[in-house]
Structure formats: C-alpha cells, structure tokens
C-alpha cells in the first residue's frame, strides 16, 4: 500500500513538472527578451530618476549607509526626500537641509552681503570654499564635507560607482538653473483659468477679487522694481509687478489642453492662481502636470483625485471628500443594521454622478448596494418627486443636488429617517430645503461651522467691504482671496529664486503655519499630499425651519 502511494506521488509530481517545464521555458524566454529590450537609462533621464526615485541607471535600487544607524534603499534613499525637487533644501524645526543645486554648491561663500541666505539661518557658514567635483563626490560617497569634516549624520553615504557619481554631480550642476517662463526683470506673470461651464456669477466674483488683489499688490510697490540682491533688504523688497492673464476656455473639454498650450506660448506665465471650473478640471490638471506649471487652489468641487501628481494643489477633494465622509458615517453607524441600500439622486451632466459613483464604490466592500435616480429634465417637479418617492423603508436617501432642485422637493412628502445631502452642492446652511426635509436632513459639511469661522472670515469680508467688492459667492470669493494670500506669502519667502518647483515646495511648507484660513479650520500638506483640507462634519439643523447647522458627531478625517 505504501509502495503504491509513493508511486502515485511520483506520478503526480511528474505530471506537475511536465506542465511546469514548458511554462518555465516561456518565462525564461520572456525574461531574456525583456533584459535585451530594457536598456539602462542614461543621461539626464537616468540622473533625474536617481535623484527623485532612488533608482540607479541599471534599474537597481539606490543603496546608502547610515553607519551604525543602518541603511536605506530605493525611494527612501532618493535625494528628493530631503533636498526637494528644486534642490533648494528646506528647514524642519532646528534641522536645516542645505540646498544642493549647483548655484549653491559651486559658489564660494564670501563675506559679502549677497552671500548670506537667511532662509538657512545657523546652517549658513560664511567664507566657505565651493565644492569641486572631487570634494562633492567625497561628500556623496563618504559623507565628508568640503572642509574635510564629517557631514551631519542625517546625510547617508551612498554606494555609487564613479560613473553614477559623476552623472549625479552633472545633474546637480544644472538643477533649477534654467530660465523660467513668466518671470522677467520687473514682472511676474500669472494666469487664472475659467472653463466654459463655470457659473457666471461665481466667475465675476472671483475676477473681482483677483483683479483687485493684483492692483493692490502693484500699488504697494514704489520707487521702481529692483531685484533682490541681499537679505539686507527685507522680503517685500523682492518687488516685481504682478500681471494677471485671464484664460477663458471655450468648446469641449477635449480641446482645452490645446487651447492652454497656445495661450502659454503667447503669454508665458510663472504659475496658475485660483481659477474656476464646472464639471471637470481634468484637462487643466493634465496640462499643468505636463508643462510643470504650479496650479494653486482652483475653485473646483470636482478635482482630480490623485496624490501622485505634483503641480496642482487643491483646497480639498470637494464632493469626493463628501462621499468619503458619508461612507465613513454609514459604515461606522449602520454597519450592523439591515440598512444596506443607497438611493442616490443626482442630475445628469453635473458633478453628482461622480460623487455618487465614489460613494457606491467605497461602500461596496461593506455589502452596500446603490441605486441611482437620474434627473434629466431641468425644473421637472414630477420627475424629482418620482425619484425621491421611490425610496423604500430602510433605504438611505442621498441627494447630490443643487439649490434649484432642492427647492422643488415635494413639501408634503415624508422623507425617510436617513436622508443625507451634499453641503457643497446645496450651498451649505443656505440650502432651500422644505421644512419637513430640513428637519430630517443630515448634511456633509467639509468646513468649519459659521460661528466658528466668523472671526477668520472677518479678514476677507473686511477686505471686500473696504474695496467695494460685492459679495455674490462668499465661499468662492473667500477662497480666491485666500489663494492670493498664499501665493503672496510663498513668493515672499523665495527671494529671487523664482523656480516653479520651489514655489510648490514653499506652499507646502507655508500652509501648516497659517492660522487665518477662511472657511477651513486648518490647512496642511505633507510632501506628496495635494489636498490641503482633509476632513469635515456631518451636520443637522437645530430645529425645523432653522438655518442654523449644528454638528452631528466629531470632525471626521476619512
């Protein structure tokens, strides 16, 4: 019996091998062909990948040693983690990460005023000799500075051969050294972008703020536009005129990138500030990433949901954040009940379909089903009534609707116990809900409540009043004012280093220090994050017919 079992096992193994050997031959062939086709990257592309991704020209991961503190590999060993894309370094508390762009490494530090760079404080050492290729290679590979002393222990010692070291040094020599479009001797050029489906009232409100902010900025400059030469002058002496270009797109989204490319050739700009979108911002997002143009805080409620890109920074995820807030609430508060079906109502052609899809996808793993009720005809009361009356007992009704639709909800209906709506789309506490709906409604609210943000809002509202700017869309205008302030403060810290990557890095570093942020309780961006406000409330109304929202739970960061 045992002998038969052994024979059976050998036959089984033989059959498995018989099937496996041809597969191995195919895999080895594919691997051999792949190795033949995958030529190592060379030149600037290879050095850039090494700097940003920690990958050697051969395709292997970068390896670096910290002595007794261990080692680091790959993306974690990439230079960009500390010295940033621009190569201009940064500061984190008492730690100073020095710049490693060529303009700093290979320039002598004399005792002239222009040699001092206050951004690096105690990290700046005057009368220091510049690096040479040989001393820089020694710093990279052995952690020895140009003065022969060991560098800070935070600087790893990279295991590079001579060719790789030379390639990295060549890359650093030219890093952030190219002329930047939109920057002239006396002017910084900026654009704001408006899509053809943007709300015309919001458009005018945004332009009123932008044009007045730019005019104020230029009126502040007196006595000509002198370039910054040293830190003996204070920051506001980095005085270039600001020029605003309004890029209004036309036609279908498929043509927008081509339009933007043509505008960029005709009117080169340093960065995009604010802007206003409708149902999609994706073509503008792609254009900015491809052309490496910072796009700071556009007014869009449907951003491109990616944290992997670099140049576009949003206030928040908009309705996608609201979908995450709802998913969090439903998953945690009703995860064990019989409620497992969403009925989501939205209008075709608006941003509701994308928000509803995100919510349905988020809850799918928790066993929830989602049914859509799509509105096709504007102002059709019967269509809307049919949609909201189709909810069965135990369903959760979610409304992704704007004020004109909310105002048409049937006043004599009995909305279900679980009714949620988008605060962003409904105009927050100003949503024109019938009294019975307002009593039962729960609203996503990705901002501070009115009484809490009141003090912060005194800044933009006071500025609007003094300059006779009519308030036609408070949130859009307050966010536009905030975007301008963020741009102004970030530029003030850059001195004359007007490099696009550096502008993005300055915004990242500056946001978390801000206290006055309009609608938002706090803003912040870690490297790699692109949504500055990350949470929100679920609110309800204090009483029937009340416009006063109160929180229905803690601040949620999904």
KEDREN-571273 format. One record per residue (C-alpha): residue number from 1; residue in three letters; y, z, x. Coordinates in steps of 0.25 Angstrom, whole numbers. Layout:
// residues N
> pos  code  y  z  x
> NUM  ala  Y  Z  X
...
***
This chain:
// residues 558
> pos  code  y  z  x
> 1  unk  0  0  0
> 2  unk  9  4  11
> 3  unk  6  -9  19
> 4  unk  9  -17  6
> 5  unk  23  -10  5
> 6  unk  26  -13  19
> 7  unk  23  -28  18
> 8  unk  31  -28  5
> 9  unk  43  -22  12
> 10  unk  42  -32  24
> 11  unk  41  -44  14
> 12  unk  54  -38  7
> 13  unk  61  -37  20
> 14  unk  57  -51  24
> 15  unk  62  -57  10
> 16  unk  75  -50  12
> 17  unk  76  -55  26
> 18  unk  72  -69  22
> 19  unk  84  -69  13
> 20  unk  94  -62  22
> 21  unk  92  -70  35
> 22  unk  98  -83  29
> 23  unk  110  -74  24
> 24  unk  112  -69  38
> 25  unk  112  -83  43
> 26  unk  122  -87  34
> 27  unk  131  -75  36
> 28  unk  130  -77  51
> 29  unk  134  -91  50
> 30  unk  146  -88  41
> 31  unk  150  -77  51
> 32  unk  149  -87  63
> 33  unk  157  -97  55
> 34  unk  167  -86  52
> 35  unk  169  -82  66
> 36  unk  171  -96  70
> 37  unk  181  -99  60
> 38  unk  189  -85  61
> 39  unk  197  -88  74
> 40  unk  205  -76  79
> 41  unk  219  -75  75
> 42  unk  229  -78  86
> 43  unk  244  -77  88
> 44  unk  254  -71  78
> 45  unk  244  -70  67
> 46  unk  234  -62  75
> 47  unk  245  -53  80
> 48  unk  250  -51  66
> 49  unk  236  -47  61
> 50  unk  234  -38  73
> 51  unk  248  -31  70
> 52  unk  246  -30  55
> 53  unk  231  -29  52
> 54  unk  225  -24  65
> 55  unk  216  -36  67
> 56  unk  214  -42  81
> 57  unk  215  -57  83
> 58  unk  200  -57  84
> 59  unk  199  -51  70
> 60  unk  194  -37  74
> 61  unk  202  -25  71
> 62  unk  212  -19  80
> 63  unk  207  -6  87
> 64  unk  217  5  92
> 65  unk  214  19  98
> 66  unk  222  32  96
> 67  unk  215  39  107
> 68  unk  209  52  103
> 69  unk  214  49  89
> 70  unk  205  38  86
> 71  unk  207  23  84
> 72  unk  211  13  73
> 73  unk  207  -1  69
> 74  unk  211  -13  61
> 75  unk  222  -12  51
> 76  unk  224  3  54
> 77  unk  228  -1  69
> 78  unk  237  -12  65
> 79  unk  251  -11  71
> 80  unk  258  -13  58
> 81  unk  253  1  53
> 82  unk  264  8  61
> 83  unk  273  -3  67
> 84  unk  274  -10  53
> 85  unk  275  -25  51
> 86  unk  288  -27  57
> 87  unk  285  -19  70
> 88  unk  297  -11  68
> 89  unk  289  2  67
> 90  unk  292  14  57
> 91  unk  294  29  56
> 92  unk  285  39  49
> 93  unk  291  53  49
> 94  unk  292  57  64
> 95  unk  283  45  69
> 96  unk  290  33  74
> 97  unk  283  20  74
> 98  unk  291  11  84
> 99  unk  294  -3  82
> 100  unk  285  -13  89
> 101  unk  292  -26  86
> 102  unk  295  -34  99
> 103  unk  310  -31  97
> 104  unk  308  -16  99
> 105  unk  296  -17  109
> 106  unk  302  -26  119
> 107  unk  317  -22  119
> 108  unk  322  -11  129
> 109  unk  327  2  122
> 110  unk  340  4  129
> 111  unk  351  14  126
> 112  unk  360  4  118
> 113  unk  363  8  104
> 114  unk  355  -4  99
> 115  unk  343  0  105
> 116  unk  342  12  96
> 117  unk  334  11  84
> 118  unk  336  23  75
> 119  unk  324  20  66
> 120  unk  315  25  76
> 121  unk  322  38  79
> 122  unk  316  46  90
> 123  unk  306  35  93
> 124  unk  317  27  99
> 125  unk  317  28  115
> 126  unk  329  22  122
> 127  unk  329  15  135
> 128  unk  315  11  133
> 129  unk  309  -1  140
> 130  unk  304  -12  132
> 131  unk  289  -15  131
> 132  unk  283  -26  139
> 133  unk  270  -34  135
> 134  unk  263  -25  145
> 135  unk  268  -12  140
> 136  unk  267  -15  126
> 137  unk  252  -19  128
> 138  unk  250  -6  134
> 139  unk  256  1  122
> 140  unk  247  -6  113
> 141  unk  234  -5  120
> 142  unk  236  9  127
> 143  unk  247  16  120
> 144  unk  256  17  132
> 145  unk  271  14  129
> 146  unk  281  6  138
> 147  unk  285  19  145
> 148  unk  270  22  149
> 149  unk  269  33  140
> 150  unk  258  34  128
> 151  unk  263  29  115
> 152  unk  262  38  103
> 153  unk  248  42  99
> 154  unk  250  35  85
> 155  unk  250  21  93
> 156  unk  236  17  94
> 157  unk  231  10  107
> 158  unk  226  -4  103
> 159  unk  213  -10  108
> 160  unk  219  -24  111
> 161  unk  216  -35  121
> 162  unk  227  -41  129
> 163  unk  227  -53  120
> 164  unk  229  -45  108
> 165  unk  239  -36  114
> 166  unk  247  -48  118
> 167  unk  247  -54  105
> 168  unk  252  -41  98
> 169  unk  263  -40  108
> 170  unk  267  -54  105
> 171  unk  267  -51  90
> 172  unk  276  -39  92
> 173  unk  286  -47  100
> 174  unk  289  -55  88
> 175  unk  287  -45  77
> 176  unk  298  -45  67
> 177  unk  307  -53  77
> 178  unk  309  -66  68
> 179  unk  322  -69  61
> 180  unk  321  -64  46
> 181  unk  325  -73  35
> 182  unk  337  -68  27
> 183  unk  343  -60  38
> 184  unk  356  -65  44
> 185  unk  366  -59  53
> 186  unk  374  -53  41
> 187  unk  365  -55  29
> 188  unk  352  -50  23
> 189  unk  347  -60  13
> 190  unk  339  -54  1
> 191  unk  333  -61  -11
> 192  unk  329  -56  -25
> 193  unk  319  -64  -33
> 194  unk  319  -65  -48
> 195  unk  307  -72  -55
> 196  unk  310  -81  -67
> 197  unk  303  -72  -77
> 198  unk  311  -60  -73
> 199  unk  318  -52  -84
> 200  unk  333  -58  -84
> 201  unk  339  -44  -88
> 202  unk  332  -38  -76
> 203  unk  336  -49  -67
> 204  unk  350  -47  -70
> 205  unk  349  -32  -68
> 206  unk  342  -34  -55
> 207  unk  352  -44  -49
> 208  unk  364  -35  -53
> 209  unk  358  -24  -45
> 210  unk  355  -33  -33
> 211  unk  368  -41  -32
> 212  unk  376  -28  -33
> 213  unk  368  -21  -23
> 214  unk  369  -33  -13
> 215  unk  384  -33  -16
> 216  unk  385  -18  -13
> 217  unk  378  -20  0
> 218  unk  387  -31  5
> 219  unk  399  -24  1
> 220  unk  395  -12  9
> 221  unk  395  -20  22
> 222  unk  409  -20  28
> 223  unk  414  -26  41
> 224  unk  404  -37  43
> 225  unk  389  -37  45
> 226  unk  386  -32  59
> 227  unk  372  -32  63
> 228  unk  366  -18  67
> 229  unk  365  -16  82
> 230  unk  362  -2  84
> 231  unk  360  11  76
> 232  unk  374  16  79
> 233  unk  377  9  67
> 234  unk  371  15  54
> 235  unk  361  8  46
> 236  unk  371  2  36
> 237  unk  378  -6  47
> 238  unk  366  -15  46
> 239  unk  375  -23  38
> 240  unk  370  -37  33
> 241  unk  375  -42  20
> 242  unk  364  -43  9
> 243  unk  363  -57  2
> 244  unk  355  -57  -11
> 245  unk  348  -70  -15
> 246  unk  342  -71  -29
> 247  unk  330  -79  -30
> 248  unk  327  -82  -45
> 249  unk  313  -89  -46
> 250  unk  310  -100  -57
> 251  unk  298  -106  -63
> 252  unk  283  -102  -62
> 253  unk  279  -91  -52
> 254  unk  271  -102  -45
> 255  unk  284  -108  -39
> 256  unk  291  -95  -35
> 257  unk  285  -94  -21
> 258  unk  290  -108  -18
> 259  unk  304  -104  -24
> 260  unk  305  -92  -16
> 261  unk  301  -99  -3
> 262  unk  312  -109  -6
> 263  unk  322  -98  -8
> 264  unk  318  -91  4
> 265  unk  321  -104  13
> 266  unk  334  -106  6
> 267  unk  338  -91  6
> 268  unk  330  -83  16
> 269  unk  330  -68  13
> 270  unk  326  -56  20
> 271  unk  320  -49  8
> 272  unk  318  -49  -7
> 273  unk  324  -37  -14
> 274  unk  321  -33  -29
> 275  unk  319  -46  -38
> 276  unk  313  -47  -52
> 277  unk  300  -52  -57
> 278  unk  293  -55  -70
> 279  unk  278  -56  -72
> 280  unk  275  -60  -57
> 281  unk  281  -57  -44
> 282  unk  269  -62  -36
> 283  unk  275  -75  -31
> 284  unk  287  -68  -25
> 285  unk  277  -57  -19
> 286  unk  269  -68  -12
> 287  unk  282  -75  -7
> 288  unk  287  -63  -1
> 289  unk  274  -59  6
> 290  unk  272  -74  11
> 291  unk  287  -74  16
> 292  unk  287  -60  21
> 293  unk  299  -56  13
> 294  unk  301  -42  8
> 295  unk  302  -41  -7
> 296  unk  307  -27  -11
> 297  unk  306  -21  -24
> 298  unk  306  -33  -34
> 299  unk  307  -29  -49
> 300  unk  293  -33  -54
> 301  unk  284  -25  -63
> 302  unk  272  -34  -59
> 303  unk  272  -34  -44
> 304  unk  261  -40  -35
> 305  unk  251  -29  -33
> 306  unk  248  -29  -19
> 307  unk  249  -19  -8
> 308  unk  245  -28  3
> 309  unk  258  -36  4
> 310  unk  270  -32  12
> 311  unk  283  -38  8
> 312  unk  285  -35  -7
> 313  unk  288  -21  -11
> 314  unk  288  -17  -26
> 315  unk  293  -4  -33
> 316  unk  279  -3  -40
> 317  unk  268  -10  -46
> 318  unk  275  -11  -59
> 319  unk  265  -13  -71
> 320  unk  253  -13  -61
> 321  unk  257  1  -58
> 322  unk  258  4  -73
> 323  unk  244  -2  -74
> 324  unk  239  8  -63
> 325  unk  246  20  -70
> 326  unk  239  16  -83
> 327  unk  225  14  -76
> 328  unk  227  28  -70
> 329  unk  230  35  -83
> 330  unk  219  29  -91
> 331  unk  209  30  -80
> 332  unk  212  45  -78
> 333  unk  216  50  -92
> 334  unk  206  42  -100
> 335  unk  194  39  -91
> 336  unk  184  47  -98
> 337  unk  188  43  -113
> 338  unk  183  32  -122
> 339  unk  196  24  -119
> 340  unk  193  12  -111
> 341  unk  200  1  -117
> 342  unk  214  -4  -114
> 343  unk  222  -13  -123
> 344  unk  233  -19  -115
> 345  unk  245  -27  -122
> 346  unk  254  -36  -114
> 347  unk  262  -49  -115
> 348  unk  257  -62  -109
> 349  unk  266  -66  -97
> 350  unk  271  -52  -94
> 351  unk  266  -43  -83
> 352  unk  258  -35  -93
> 353  unk  245  -43  -91
> 354  unk  245  -40  -76
> 355  unk  247  -25  -79
> 356  unk  236  -25  -90
> 357  unk  226  -32  -80
> 358  unk  229  -22  -69
> 359  unk  227  -10  -79
> 360  unk  214  -16  -84
> 361  unk  209  -19  -70
> 362  unk  212  -5  -66
> 363  unk  204  2  -77
> 364  unk  193  -8  -77
> 365  unk  185  1  -67
> 366  unk  186  13  -76
> 367  unk  180  6  -88
> 368  unk  192  2  -96
> 369  unk  193  -11  -104
> 370  unk  206  -18  -106
> 371  unk  210  -27  -117
> 372  unk  223  -36  -117
> 373  unk  232  -39  -129
> 374  unk  241  -50  -124
> 375  unk  255  -53  -131
> 376  unk  258  -68  -131
> 377  unk  270  -69  -141
> 378  unk  283  -62  -138
> 379  unk  288  -53  -149
> 380  unk  276  -55  -158
> 381  unk  274  -42  -165
> 382  unk  261  -45  -171
> 383  unk  255  -49  -158
> 384  unk  259  -36  -152
> 385  unk  255  -28  -164
> 386  unk  241  -34  -163
> 387  unk  240  -31  -149
> 388  unk  243  -16  -149
> 389  unk  235  -14  -162
> 390  unk  222  -19  -156
> 391  unk  220  -6  -149
> 392  unk  208  2  -153
> 393  unk  207  17  -154
> 394  unk  205  22  -139
> 395  unk  211  10  -133
> 396  unk  222  11  -123
> 397  unk  234  2  -126
> 398  unk  243  -3  -114
> 399  unk  256  -10  -117
> 400  unk  261  -19  -106
> 401  unk  273  -24  -114
> 402  unk  288  -25  -113
> 403  unk  298  -19  -122
> 404  unk  299  -31  -131
> 405  unk  284  -30  -135
> 406  unk  285  -15  -135
> 407  unk  296  -15  -145
> 408  unk  287  -23  -155
> 409  unk  275  -14  -155
> 410  unk  271  -10  -169
> 411  unk  279  2  -173
> 412  unk  269  6  -184
> 413  unk  257  5  -175
> 414  unk  249  17  -170
> 415  unk  248  15  -155
> 416  unk  235  21  -148
> 417  unk  235  34  -141
> 418  unk  234  28  -128
> 419  unk  246  18  -126
> 420  unk  252  14  -113
> 421  unk  263  4  -109
> 422  unk  269  -1  -97
> 423  unk  282  6  -94
> 424  unk  287  -5  -84
> 425  unk  286  -16  -95
> 426  unk  290  -7  -106
> 427  unk  304  -2  -99
> 428  unk  299  12  -98
> 429  unk  305  22  -107
> 430  unk  313  11  -114
> 431  unk  300  4  -120
> 432  unk  303  1  -134
> 433  unk  291  7  -140
> 434  unk  290  10  -155
> 435  unk  290  25  -157
> 436  unk  275  27  -160
> 437  unk  271  19  -147
> 438  unk  281  27  -139
> 439  unk  274  40  -143
> 440  unk  261  36  -139
> 441  unk  264  27  -127
> 442  unk  261  30  -112
> 443  unk  269  22  -102
> 444  unk  267  19  -88
> 445  unk  280  23  -80
> 446  unk  280  20  -65
> 447  unk  293  26  -63
> 448  unk  300  40  -63
> 449  unk  304  45  -77
> 450  unk  319  42  -81
> 451  unk  323  57  -80
> 452  unk  317  58  -66
> 453  unk  322  45  -61
> 454  unk  336  47  -67
> 455  unk  342  53  -54
> 456  unk  337  42  -45
> 457  unk  342  31  -55
> 458  unk  356  36  -54
> 459  unk  357  29  -41
> 460  unk  355  15  -47
> 461  unk  361  17  -60
> 462  unk  373  23  -54
> 463  unk  374  11  -45
> 464  unk  373  1  -56
> 465  unk  384  8  -64
> 466  unk  394  8  -53
> 467  unk  391  -7  -51
> 468  unk  391  -10  -65
> 469  unk  377  -16  -65
> 470  unk  372  -16  -80
> 471  unk  358  -9  -81
> 472  unk  349  -19  -88
> 473  unk  336  -16  -82
> 474  unk  336  -2  -76
> 475  unk  323  -2  -68
> 476  unk  325  -16  -62
> 477  unk  339  -13  -58
> 478  unk  336  1  -52
> 479  unk  324  -5  -45
> 480  unk  333  -16  -39
> 481  unk  343  -6  -35
> 482  unk  332  2  -28
> 483  unk  327  -11  -21
> 484  unk  340  -14  -15
> 485  unk  342  1  -10
> 486  unk  328  0  -4
> 487  unk  332  -13  3
> 488  unk  345  -8  8
> 489  unk  339  5  14
> 490  unk  328  -2  20
> 491  unk  337  -12  27
> 492  unk  346  -1  32
> 493  unk  334  5  40
> 494  unk  331  -9  46
> 495  unk  343  -10  55
> 496  unk  343  -24  60
> 497  unk  328  -26  59
> 498  unk  328  -35  47
> 499  unk  314  -39  47
> 500  unk  307  -41  33
> 501  unk  294  -33  37
> 502  unk  303  -22  41
> 503  unk  311  -22  28
> 504  unk  298  -19  21
> 505  unk  294  -8  30
> 506  unk  307  -2  29
> 507  unk  306  -2  13
> 508  unk  292  4  15
> 509  unk  298  15  24
> 510  unk  310  18  15
> 511  unk  305  19  1
> 512  unk  298  32  3
> 513  unk  311  38  7
> 514  unk  319  34  -5
> 515  unk  322  45  -16
> 516  unk  330  36  -25
> 517  unk  321  26  -31
> 518  unk  326  23  -45
> 519  unk  314  23  -55
> 520  unk  304  27  -45
> 521  unk  300  41  -41
> 522  unk  297  37  -27
> 523  unk  294  24  -19
> 524  unk  286  22  -6
> 525  unk  278  12  1
> 526  unk  267  15  12
> 527  unk  265  3  21
> 528  unk  257  -7  13
> 529  unk  262  -2  -1
> 530  unk  271  -11  -9
> 531  unk  273  -3  -22
> 532  unk  284  8  -20
> 533  unk  281  16  -32
> 534  unk  267  19  -35
> 535  unk  266  27  -48
> 536  unk  270  30  -61
> 537  unk  269  39  -74
> 538  unk  263  37  -88
> 539  unk  274  42  -97
> 540  unk  275  44  -112
> 541  unk  287  46  -121
> 542  unk  292  60  -124
> 543  unk  291  58  -139
> 544  unk  291  48  -150
> 545  unk  302  38  -148
> 546  unk  306  45  -135
> 547  unk  311  36  -123
> 548  unk  308  48  -114
> 549  unk  296  46  -106
> 550  unk  288  58  -100
> 551  unk  277  58  -90
> 552  unk  263  58  -95
> 553  unk  256  62  -83
> 554  unk  259  63  -68
> 555  unk  265  52  -59
> 556  unk  253  42  -56
> 557  unk  251  34  -44
> 558  unk  239  26  -47
***
